[in-house]
Amino acid sequence: MSDKITVRAALEAGLRHHQDGQLEAAKRCYQQALAMDAAQADALHLLGVIALQSGEHETALEMISAAIAISPAFATYHCNLGNALQALERFEDCAAAYAQAIQLQPDYAEAHYNHGIALMDLSRVEEALVAYEEAIALRPDNADAVSHRGRALLRLGRVEEGVAALEAAIRLRPDYAAGYFRLGDGLLQLGRFEAAISAYDSTLRLQPGHADAIANRGSAFMSLGRAETALAAYDAALRINPEQATAHYNRGTALQALRRYDAAIAAYETAIELKPDYTKPHSNLMMCLHYQQGNDAARILRAARRFAAHIAPRPRASFANPTSPGRRLRIGYVSGDFYRHTVTDFLLPVLANHDAECVEIFCYSNSPVVDDVTDRLRATVHHWREITGLADDAVGVKIIEDGIDILVDLSGHTNGNRLALFAGRAAPVQATWLGFWGTTGLPAMDYIISDADTIPLGQEAHYSERVRHLPRRFCYEPPDYAPVPVAPPSLTGTGTVFGSFNNLAKVTPEVIRLWAQVLQAVHGARLLLKWKTLDNAQTRQEITAAFAARGIAPERLILRGASAHELMLAEYGDIDIALDPFPFSGGVTSCEALWMGLPVVTMPGAGAASRQTLGFLRSIGRMEWVARAPGDYIHAAAALAEDKGRLAEHRAAQRRRMAASALCDGKMFTRQLENAYRGMWREWCDEAAPAGSVEDGFTPPQGLFRRLLRK
């Protein structure tokens, strides 16, 4: 009996020291208790807790596991086991430990909260949200749980709810630096950029060295078009933490917006070197290579294949989709742009014209943005799946359960892409189309859908995918609110106005040099540029200075920032002739200029990104506006400027001509696309048939997603 009292006294003394932060004294007391009783589970557990607090995670795991072996029914033991496993980044085991603690003690708020953190680490965001809500129901004043609930909602694309949760967390704890930081992220997603900056400022007031807050503050400035200010913020973050791969990536985006492509590429390369499996800098590097003058297809393909090599290798799944070549196909479209976006301008006429007897359409939306276009898209398809915030494996399970035959990527290397999902092969046939013009680099991407203008015959070797040519790569549906074209402004005698509404990142030094020569060739001509970053005075000054260095006075430039889309279309009435940039030509921008009656002068090169406008002009029979060299470009622009009567004719008749062309024939284009899908499917059936044909029913494949399917 006296030994038990002595053991208890040692434990109690240890707890007093422990609560006072005297870890070494507490450790000696626990060891004393353990010496008197080698099977003393509390002593083992508490020694494990001290090891965990001291950063000795393996020792903590060993001690707490020994305590559980003696007394497996204590929820606290399992919760602290989970903490040790979390520190060791063994997230699956960690989540299981917290789940066991909850099973033993369902009202254990801390275990529910920690379980949520583990599930977030596993990208099981919906389950994490439930765990946080359980924790909050038990302890409504737990600001950490409320804040993490907000973080989960942001990941799931429920941004308004997430921001409300984060504001509630801050009300519970006004000095909550992490809460302000997450709130800034939510406000950034909502486009409330000034408010996001204020939230990051609050983070930095409470925690001045918060490098992520400094960097994300830069992202808010980027969204406001203040690239130089953003660059300074990223540089400040990197002075605190030079190994921060995300800051190097963001620095690259600022440099790219400033058209400093060599420096942007170097920043992306640094981010990749620090974190090779970080996909965003790989994708932005690919984009930057297309913007930069002089990059050949071989260099771009090498960069794409490097990206593919850094995605974690996964086993190729075998598929048991019925190998009937003529059956109704299940087509899945994956995009981060299912809202008012250039991609949907080209996608809407396809979704509206798909033949429901031949294809069943699924859309997998990876966008937190929802607007009227999202509602319209949703109404035109058979099935809609929200995948924002879901892990690739979880999305892969959904796609397999849906029995998708052909999975189509609509993002490529642009924002919001899910290329890692395609890398693991979630469907028998996979293709990329529409949102990106170049190769993805993925061995598991079977096809790239294009046309001979974008990818000329003979250039297929520059793509990791098989090239499937359509007569046209695009079908354009103009907005029904586009205003009626007005007469060219030069008819009033004020001089010719050239213009471009393209992303200013496309206006490289080489473009400025050529456009300056166009202005010099046409007496009194002016140039109207419109892009959202031109709302920023610093950006306007940079553009003005760049043209001044080429002999163009500031009064010959008209610089305009963002406006509502309908108002922007009306502003084409202030332009006589649209100038296409290079080597990155316009997409929807060129279509809109043509729809508003303007000629568009373009100069395609070897790269696919430079050849988009070429395809539009071929479709409407205006190949005389296609230049083969800079001299031709200047001549074509000047000749149009001189013939005011012809400009007026184009303005009056071009919309009818375009509407009657193949470019705007959604039904014909969709039949051609469906025929391409059918051909891809027949090829897969031919390859799959020798292994055994399955004519009806659907069995989920073994392999890639096997572990999740067993759950």
C-alpha positions in Angstrom: 0.0 0.0 0.0 2.8 2.4 0.9 4.4 1.9 -2.6 1.2 3.0 -4.3 1.0 6.1 -2.1 4.6 6.9 -3.0 3.9 6.4 -6.7 0.9 8.7 -6.5 2.9 11.3 -4.6 5.6 11.2 -7.3 3.1 11.6 -10.0 1.3 14.5 -8.3 4.7 16.2 -7.6 5.5 15.8 -11.3 2.2 17.3 -12.4 2.8 20.4 -10.2 6.2 20.9 -11.8 4.7 20.2 -15.2 2.0 22.8 -14.8 4.7 25.3 -13.7 6.7 24.7 -16.8 9.5 22.9 -14.9 9.8 20.1 -17.4 13.1 18.6 -16.1 11.8 18.4 -12.5 8.6 16.9 -13.7 10.4 14.4 -15.8 12.5 13.2 -12.8 9.3 12.7 -10.7 7.6 10.7 -13.5 10.8 8.6 -13.9 10.8 8.0 -10.1 7.2 6.8 -10.3 8.1 4.5 -13.2 11.0 3.1 -11.3 8.7 2.1 -8.5 6.1 0.6 -10.9 7.3 -0.3 -14.4 3.7 -0.8 -15.6 2.7 2.7 -14.4 0.8 3.9 -17.5 0.3 7.5 -16.3 4.0 7.9 -15.8 4.8 6.6 -19.3 2.1 8.8 -20.8 3.3 11.9 -19.0 6.9 11.2 -19.9 5.7 11.0 -23.5 4.0 14.3 -23.2 7.2 15.9 -21.9 9.1 14.4 -24.8 6.5 15.8 -27.2 6.9 19.3 -25.7 10.7 19.0 -25.9 10.5 18.1 -29.6 11.6 14.5 -29.1 8.8 13.1 -31.2 10.0 9.5 -31.7 10.5 9.2 -27.9 7.1 10.6 -27.3 5.6 8.1 -29.7 7.4 5.2 -27.9 6.4 6.3 -24.4 2.7 7.0 -25.2 2.4 3.8 -27.2 3.7 1.9 -24.2 1.1 3.6 -21.9 -1.7 2.6 -24.3 -0.4 -1.0 -24.4 -0.9 -1.1 -20.6 -4.2 1.0 -20.4 -5.8 1.2 -23.8 -9.1 2.7 -22.6 -7.9 6.3 -21.9 -8.9 8.8 -24.5 -6.2 11.3 -23.5 -3.5 8.8 -24.2 -4.8 8.3 -27.8 -5.2 12.0 -28.3 -1.6 12.6 -27.3 -0.5 9.7 -29.4 -2.2 11.5 -32.3 -0.2 14.7 -31.4 3.1 12.7 -31.6 2.1 11.2 -34.9 1.1 14.6 -36.2 4.5 16.0 -35.3 6.1 13.1 -37.2 3.8 13.9 -40.2 2.2 10.4 -40.1 -1.2 11.9 -40.9 -3.2 8.7 -41.6 -2.1 7.1 -38.3 -2.6 10.4 -36.5 -6.2 10.7 -37.7 -6.8 7.1 -36.6 -5.5 7.9 -33.1 -7.8 10.9 -32.7 -10.7 8.9 -34.0 -10.0 6.3 -31.3 -9.9 9.0 -28.6 -13.3 10.2 -29.8 -14.7 6.7 -29.8 -13.6 6.3 -26.2 -14.8 9.8 -25.2 -17.3 11.3 -27.7 -17.4 14.7 -25.8 -13.7 15.2 -26.1 -13.6 18.6 -27.8 -9.8 18.7 -28.2 -9.7 15.3 -29.9 -12.4 16.5 -32.4 -10.4 19.7 -33.1 -7.1 17.8 -33.6 -8.9 15.2 -35.7 -10.0 18.1 -38.0 -6.4 19.3 -38.4 -5.2 15.8 -39.3 -8.0 15.4 -41.9 -7.0 18.7 -43.4 -3.5 17.5 -43.7 -4.9 14.5 -45.6 -7.0 16.9 -47.8 -10.1 15.3 -46.5 -11.6 18.7 -46.2 -15.3 17.9 -45.9 -14.6 15.4 -43.1 -12.4 18.0 -41.4 -15.2 20.5 -41.5 -17.5 18.1 -39.6 -14.8 17.5 -37.0 -14.3 21.2 -36.4 -18.1 21.6 -36.1 -18.2 18.8 -33.5 -15.4 20.6 -31.5 -17.3 23.9 -31.7 -20.6 22.3 -30.5 -18.7 21.1 -27.4 -16.7 24.3 -26.9 -18.2 27.3 -28.7 -15.6 29.6 -27.3 -12.7 27.7 -29.0 -11.4 30.4 -31.3 -8.9 27.9 -32.9 -11.7 25.5 -33.9 -13.8 28.4 -35.2 -10.9 29.7 -37.2 -10.0 26.3 -38.6 -13.6 25.8 -39.6 -13.3 29.0 -41.6 -10.1 27.7 -43.2 -11.9 24.5 -44.3 -14.8 26.4 -45.7 -12.4 28.5 -47.8 -10.8 25.3 -49.1 -14.2 24.0 -50.1 -15.0 27.2 -52.0 -17.6 28.3 -49.5 -15.8 31.6 -49.2 -18.5 33.9 -47.7 -19.2 31.3 -45.0 -15.5 31.0 -44.4 -15.0 34.7 -44.0 -17.9 34.9 -41.5 -16.4 32.1 -39.4 -13.0 33.8 -39.4 -14.6 37.1 -38.3 -16.3 35.2 -35.5 -13.0 33.7 -34.4 -11.5 37.2 -34.2 -14.4 38.4 -32.1 -13.6 35.5 -29.7 -9.9 36.4 -29.6 -9.2 40.0 -30.8 -5.4 39.4 -30.7 -5.6 36.3 -32.9 -2.8 36.8 -35.5 -3.5 33.5 -37.3 -7.2 34.4 -37.5 -6.5 37.7 -39.2 -4.1 36.0 -41.6 -6.8 33.4 -42.7 -9.3 36.2 -42.9 -7.0 38.0 -45.3 -6.9 34.9 -47.5 -10.7 34.7 -47.5 -11.1 38.4 -48.4 -8.5 37.9 -51.1 -10.6 35.2 -52.6 -13.7 37.4 -52.5 -11.9 40.1 -54.4 -12.1 42.5 -51.4 -8.4 43.4 -51.8 -8.2 46.5 -49.6 -9.9 44.7 -46.8 -7.5 41.8 -47.3 -4.6 44.2 -46.9 -6.1 45.5 -43.7 -6.4 42.0 -42.3 -2.8 41.2 -43.2 -1.7 44.5 -41.6 -3.5 43.3 -38.4 -1.6 40.0 -38.6 1.7 41.9 -38.9 0.9 44.3 -36.1 0.4 41.2 -33.8 3.2 39.1 -35.4 5.7 41.4 -37.3 7.8 38.6 -38.8 4.9 36.7 -40.3 6.5 36.1 -43.8 3.3 34.5 -45.2 1.2 37.5 -44.3 3.8 39.8 -46.0 3.8 37.7 -49.1 0.0 37.4 -49.3 -0.3 41.1 -48.7 1.8 41.3 -51.9 -0.8 39.1 -53.7 -3.5 41.6 -52.7 -1.5 44.4 -54.2 -1.0 42.2 -57.4 -4.8 41.9 -57.6 -5.1 45.7 -57.4 -2.7 46.0 -60.4 0.2 47.3 -58.2 2.8 44.8 -59.3 5.8 46.9 -58.2 4.3 47.2 -54.6 3.6 43.5 -54.7 7.2 42.7 -55.8 8.5 44.8 -52.8 6.3 42.7 -50.5 7.5 39.4 -51.8 11.1 40.6 -51.5 10.5 41.6 -47.9 9.0 38.1 -47.2 12.1 36.5 -48.7 14.4 38.5 -46.5 12.7 36.9 -43.5 12.6 33.4 -45.1 14.7 33.0 -48.2 13.6 29.3 -48.4 9.9 30.2 -48.9 9.0 28.6 -52.2 5.6 30.3 -52.4 7.1 33.7 -52.1 9.6 33.0 -54.9 6.6 31.8 -57.0 4.6 34.9 -56.2 7.6 37.1 -56.9 7.7 35.4 -60.4 4.0 36.4 -61.0 4.8 40.0 -60.2 7.8 40.0 -62.5 5.7 38.4 -65.2 3.1 41.1 -64.9 5.8 43.6 -65.2 6.9 41.9 -68.4 10.4 41.1 -66.9 10.3 37.6 -68.2 13.9 36.5 -67.7 13.7 37.5 -64.0 10.2 35.8 -63.7 11.6 32.6 -65.1 14.5 32.7 -62.6 12.1 33.2 -59.7 10.0 30.2 -60.8 13.1 28.1 -61.2 14.1 28.9 -57.6 10.7 28.0 -56.3 10.9 24.6 -58.2 14.4 24.0 -56.9 13.2 24.6 -53.3 10.0 22.5 -53.7 10.1 20.3 -56.9 6.6 19.0 -56.4 5.1 22.5 -56.1 3.0 22.5 -59.3 2.2 26.2 -59.5 5.7 27.5 -60.4 6.0 24.7 -63.0 2.7 25.8 -64.6 3.5 29.5 -64.5 6.9 28.9 -66.0 5.2 27.2 -68.9 2.9 30.2 -69.3 5.9 32.6 -69.1 7.8 30.7 -71.8 4.8 31.2 -74.1 4.8 35.0 -73.3 8.6 35.4 -73.9 9.8 36.0 -77.4 12.2 33.5 -78.9 11.3 30.3 -77.0 11.2 27.3 -79.2 8.8 24.4 -78.9 11.6 22.0 -77.8 12.4 24.2 -74.7 8.7 24.3 -73.8 8.3 20.6 -74.2 11.3 20.0 -71.9 9.8 22.2 -69.2 6.5 20.4 -69.5 8.1 17.0 -69.2 10.0 18.2 -66.1 6.7 19.2 -64.6 5.3 15.8 -65.3 8.4 14.1 -63.7 7.9 16.0 -60.5 4.3 14.9 -59.9 4.3 11.9 -57.6 4.2 8.8 -59.7 1.1 6.7 -59.4 0.2 3.3 -60.7 -1.8 3.3 -63.9 -5.3 2.1 -63.3 -6.9 -0.6 -65.5 -10.5 0.3 -66.5 -13.5 -1.9 -67.0 -15.6 0.6 -68.9 -17.8 -1.3 -71.4 -15.8 -1.6 -74.6 -18.7 -0.9 -77.0 -17.5 1.6 -79.6 -20.9 2.9 -80.4 -22.6 3.3 -77.0 -23.5 6.5 -75.3 -20.3 8.1 -73.9 -19.8 9.7 -70.6 -17.8 12.8 -71.0 -16.3 14.7 -68.1 -15.1 18.3 -68.3 -12.7 19.6 -65.6 -12.0 23.3 -65.2 -11.2 26.0 -62.7 -13.0 28.5 -64.9 -16.7 27.6 -64.8 -17.8 31.3 -64.4 -17.7 34.4 -66.6 -14.3 33.7 -68.2 -12.8 33.4 -71.7 -13.0 29.6 -71.5 -16.8 29.7 -71.0 -17.2 32.0 -74.0 -16.0 29.1 -76.1 -17.5 26.3 -74.0 -21.1 27.4 -73.7 -22.1 26.8 -77.4 -20.6 23.3 -77.1 -22.5 22.4 -73.9 -25.7 23.8 -75.4 -25.3 21.7 -78.5 -24.1 18.3 -77.2 -26.3 15.4 -78.5 -27.8 13.9 -75.4 -28.4 10.6 -77.2 -24.7 10.3 -77.9 -23.1 11.7 -74.8 -23.8 12.2 -71.2 -22.0 15.3 -69.8 -20.4 15.8 -66.4 -18.8 19.0 -65.2 -16.2 19.0 -62.4 -15.8 22.5 -61.2 -12.6 23.6 -59.4 -13.6 27.2 -59.0 -14.7 29.0 -55.8 -16.3 31.7 -58.0 -20.0 31.3 -58.8 -21.9 33.7 -61.0 -24.7 33.8 -63.6 -22.6 32.0 -66.1 -22.0 29.2 -63.6 -25.8 28.9 -63.3 -26.1 28.7 -67.1 -23.4 26.1 -67.4 -25.0 24.0 -64.7 -28.4 24.1 -66.4 -27.0 22.8 -69.7 -25.3 19.6 -68.4 -26.6 16.3 -67.0 -24.4 16.3 -63.9 -22.5 18.9 -61.9 -19.7 18.1 -59.4 -18.0 20.6 -57.1 -14.4 19.5 -56.5 -12.9 22.7 -55.0 -10.7 21.8 -52.0 -11.0 18.0 -52.6 -7.9 15.9 -52.9 -7.0 14.4 -56.2 -7.6 10.9 -54.9 -11.1 11.9 -53.7 -11.9 13.5 -57.0 -10.6 10.4 -58.8 -13.0 8.2 -56.9 -15.9 10.4 -57.9 -14.9 10.3 -61.6 -14.5 6.5 -61.4 -17.9 6.1 -59.7 -19.4 8.3 -62.4 -18.0 5.9 -65.0 -16.4 8.6 -67.1 -15.1 7.4 -70.5 -13.3 10.5 -71.7 -12.1 13.1 -69.2 -11.3 16.5 -70.8 -9.0 19.1 -69.2 -10.1 22.7 -69.9 -7.3 24.5 -68.0 -3.9 23.1 -69.0 -1.2 25.1 -67.1 -3.5 28.0 -66.3 -4.9 28.9 -62.8 -7.2 26.4 -61.2 -5.9 23.4 -63.1 -6.1 19.9 -61.8 -3.3 18.4 -63.9 -2.2 16.2 -61.0 -5.5 14.5 -61.2 -4.9 13.7 -64.9 -1.4 12.6 -64.1 -2.9 9.7 -62.1 -5.2 8.8 -64.9 -8.8 9.0 -63.6 -10.5 7.9 -66.9 -9.7 5.5 -69.7 -9.2 8.4 -72.2 -7.9 11.8 -71.2 -7.6 14.9 -73.4 -6.7 18.6 -73.0 -8.6 21.3 -74.9 -9.6 24.9 -74.9 -8.1 26.6 -71.8 -4.4 26.1 -72.9 -2.9 25.9 -76.3 0.4 24.0 -75.5 1.4 20.6 -74.2 0.8 19.6 -70.6 3.8 17.2 -70.6 1.8 14.5 -68.9 2.3 10.9 -70.2 -1.3 10.1 -69.0 -2.8 12.9 -71.2 -3.6 11.0 -74.3 -4.7 13.8 -76.7 -4.5 17.5 -77.3 -7.5 18.8 -79.3 -6.5 21.6 -81.6 -6.6 22.6 -85.3 -4.0 22.9 -88.1 -3.8 26.7 -87.6 -2.8 26.4 -84.0 -0.7 23.2 -84.4 0.4 22.9 -88.0 0.9 19.5 -89.5 4.4 18.4 -88.9 4.7 19.9 -85.4 3.2 17.0 -83.5 6.5 15.9 -82.1 6.6 19.0 -79.9 3.6 17.7 -77.9 3.6 14.8 -75.4 0.0 14.2 -76.3 -1.3 12.8 -79.6 -2.6 15.8 -81.6 -6.3 15.4 -82.6 -7.0 18.1 -85.3 -10.5 19.6 -85.6 -11.4 21.9 -88.6 -11.3 24.7 -85.9 -10.2 24.7 -82.3 -12.8 27.2 -81.1 -16.5 28.0 -81.5 -17.4 31.5 -80.4 -20.7 32.5 -78.9 -20.9 36.3 -78.7 -22.7 37.8 -75.7 -26.3 38.8 -76.4 -25.7 42.2 -74.7 -23.0 43.3 -77.1 -23.9 46.8 -78.4 -24.4 47.4 -82.1 -21.2 48.5 -83.9 -20.8 52.2 -84.5 -19.0 54.0 -87.3 -15.1 54.1 -87.1 -13.9 57.1 -85.1 -11.5 58.1 -87.9 -14.5 59.1 -90.1 -14.9 62.2 -87.9 -11.5 63.5 -89.0 -9.8 63.0 -85.6 -7.2 60.6 -86.9 -6.9 56.8 -86.8 -7.1 55.0 -83.5 -5.4 51.7 -83.2 -6.1 49.6 -80.1 -5.7 46.4 -78.0 -7.7 45.2 -75.1 -5.3 42.3 -74.5 -3.7 41.4 -71.2 -0.9 43.9 -70.7 1.5 41.1 -70.0 1.4 40.3 -73.7 2.7 43.8 -74.5 6.4 43.0 -74.5 9.2 45.3 -75.5 9.1 43.7 -79.0 5.4 44.4 -79.3 5.9 48.0 -78.2 8.7 48.5 -80.7 6.5 47.3 -83.6 3.4 49.2 -82.5 5.5 52.3 -82.2 6.5 51.8 -85.8 2.8 51.4 -86.8 2.1 54.8 -85.2 5.0 56.4 -86.9 3.8 55.1 -90.2 0.3 56.6 -89.9 0.4 60.4 -89.4 -1.6 61.5 -86.3 -2.5 58.0 -85.3 -3.1 57.1 -81.6 -3.1 53.9 -79.7 -5.8 52.9 -77.2 -4.7 50.2 -74.6 -7.2 48.8 -72.1 -6.4 46.4 -69.3 -7.3 46.3 -65.6 -3.7 47.1 -64.5 -3.9 50.4 -66.3 -6.0 51.7 -63.4 -2.7 51.9 -61.6 -0.7 55.1 -62.1 2.6 53.4 -61.9 1.7 51.0 -64.7 0.5 53.8 -66.9 3.8 55.6 -66.3 5.8 52.5 -67.3 3.8 52.1 -70.5 4.1 55.7 -71.4 7.8 55.7 -70.8 8.3 52.6 -72.9 6.6 54.2 -75.9 8.4 57.5 -75.3 11.7 55.6 -75.6 10.4 54.6 -79.1 9.6 58.1 -80.1 5.8 58.1 -79.3 4.7 61.1 -77.3 2.4 60.5 -74.3 -0.5 62.4 -76.0 -0.7 59.7 -78.7 -1.6 57.0 -76.1 -5.0 56.5 -74.6 -4.7 54.2 -71.5 -7.8 52.8 -69.8 -8.4 50.4 -66.9 -11.1 47.9 -66.1 -14.8 48.3 -66.7 -17.9 46.1 -66.9 -17.9 43.8 -69.9 -20.8 45.5 -71.8 -19.1 48.9 -71.3 -15.8 47.4 -72.5 -17.4 46.1 -75.7 -18.9 49.5 -76.3 -15.4 51.0 -76.1 -14.4 49.2 -79.3 -16.4 52.0 -80.9 -13.4 54.3 -80.0 -11.0 52.2 -82.1 -10.6 51.9 -85.9 -8.2 48.9 -86.1 -7.2 46.3 -83.5 -3.6 45.3 -83.2 -2.8 41.7 -82.1 0.2 41.2 -79.8 2.8 38.5 -80.3 4.2 35.9 -79.6 1.0 35.6 -77.5 -2.0 36.5 -79.6 -5.5 37.2 -78.6 -8.2 34.6 -77.9 -11.6 35.9 -76.9 -10.2 39.4 -77.2 -9.8 39.0 -80.9 -13.2 37.5 -81.3 -14.8 40.4 -79.5 -12.9 42.9 -81.6 -14.1 41.2 -84.8 -17.7 41.0 -83.5 -17.6 44.7 -82.9 -16.6 45.2 -86.5 -12.9 45.9 -86.2 -10.2 44.5 -88.5 -7.6 42.7 -86.4 -4.0 42.7 -87.7 -2.0 39.6 -86.4 1.4 38.1 -86.9 1.5 34.4 -86.2 4.8 32.7 -85.4 5.8 29.1 -84.8 4.3 28.8 -81.3 0.7 27.7 -80.8 0.0 30.7 -78.5 0.8 33.1 -81.4 -1.6 31.5 -83.9 -5.1 31.8 -82.2 -6.2 34.9 -84.1 -5.0 33.3 -87.4 -7.7 30.6 -87.0 -10.4 33.2 -86.4 -9.4 35.2 -89.4 -9.3 32.1 -91.6 -12.8 31.2 -90.5 -14.3 34.6 -91.6 -12.1 34.8 -94.7 -9.9 37.7 -93.7 -6.5 36.3 -94.4 -5.3 39.7 -95.7 -5.0 40.9 -92.1 -2.4 38.1 -91.4 1.2 39.3 -91.5 4.1 37.1 -92.0 6.8 39.5 -90.8 7.0 42.9 -89.0 7.1 44.8 -92.3 3.9 43.1 -93.4 2.3 43.9 -90.1 3.1 47.6 -90.4 2.0 47.7 -94.1 -1.4 45.9 -93.3 -2.1 48.3 -90.4 -1.2 51.4 -92.5 -3.2 50.2 -95.5 -6.3 49.7 -93.4 -5.9 53.2 -91.8 -5.7 54.8 -95.3 -8.9 53.3 -96.6 -11.6 54.9 -94.4 -14.4 53.6 -96.7 -13.3 50.0 -96.3 -13.1 50.5 -92.5 -16.7 51.7 -92.6 -17.8 48.7 -94.7 -16.1 46.3 -92.3 -17.8 47.9 -89.4 -21.3 47.6 -91.0 -21.0 44.1 -92.4 -18.5 42.2 -90.4 -20.9 41.0 -87.6 -23.3 39.4 -90.2 -20.3 37.8 -92.0 -18.9 36.4 -88.7 -22.3 35.1 -87.5 -22.7 33.2 -90.8 -19.2 31.7 -90.5 -18.1 28.3 -89.1 -16.6 30.2 -86.2 -20.0 30.8 -84.7 -21.7 27.6 -85.8 -22.1 25.8 -82.4 -24.0 22.9 -83.7 -21.6 22.0 -86.5 -18.6 22.5 -84.2 -20.0 20.3 -81.5 -20.8 17.5 -84.0 -17.1 17.6 -85.1 -16.0 17.5 -81.5 -18.2 14.6 -80.7 -16.9 12.8 -83.7 -13.4 13.3 -82.4 -14.4 11.9 -79.0 -15.9 8.9 -80.7 -12.7 8.3 -82.6 -10.6 8.5 -79.4 -13.0 6.1 -77.8 -12.8 3.6 -80.6 -9.1 3.7 -80.4 -9.3 2.9 -76.7 -11.8 0.1 -77.3 -9.4 -1.4 -80.0 -6.6 -1.4 -77.5 -8.6 -2.7 -74.5 -10.6 -5.4 -76.4 -7.9 -8.0 -76.6 -7.7 -8.1 -72.8 -11.4 -9.0 -72.6 -14.5 -7.0 -73.6 -17.1 -5.9 -71.0 -20.2 -5.0 -72.9 -22.5 -3.8 -70.1 -22.2 -2.6 -66.5 -19.4 -0.8 -64.9 -16.8 -2.1 -62.4 -14.5 0.4 -60.6 -10.9 -0.3 -61.5 -8.3 -1.6 -59.2 -5.0 0.2 -58.8 -4.8 4.0 -58.5 -7.8 4.6 -56.2 -8.0 1.1 -54.6 -7.3 2.3 -51.1 -10.1 4.8 -51.1 -12.6 2.5 -52.8 -12.3 0.0 -49.9 -13.5 2.7 -47.4 
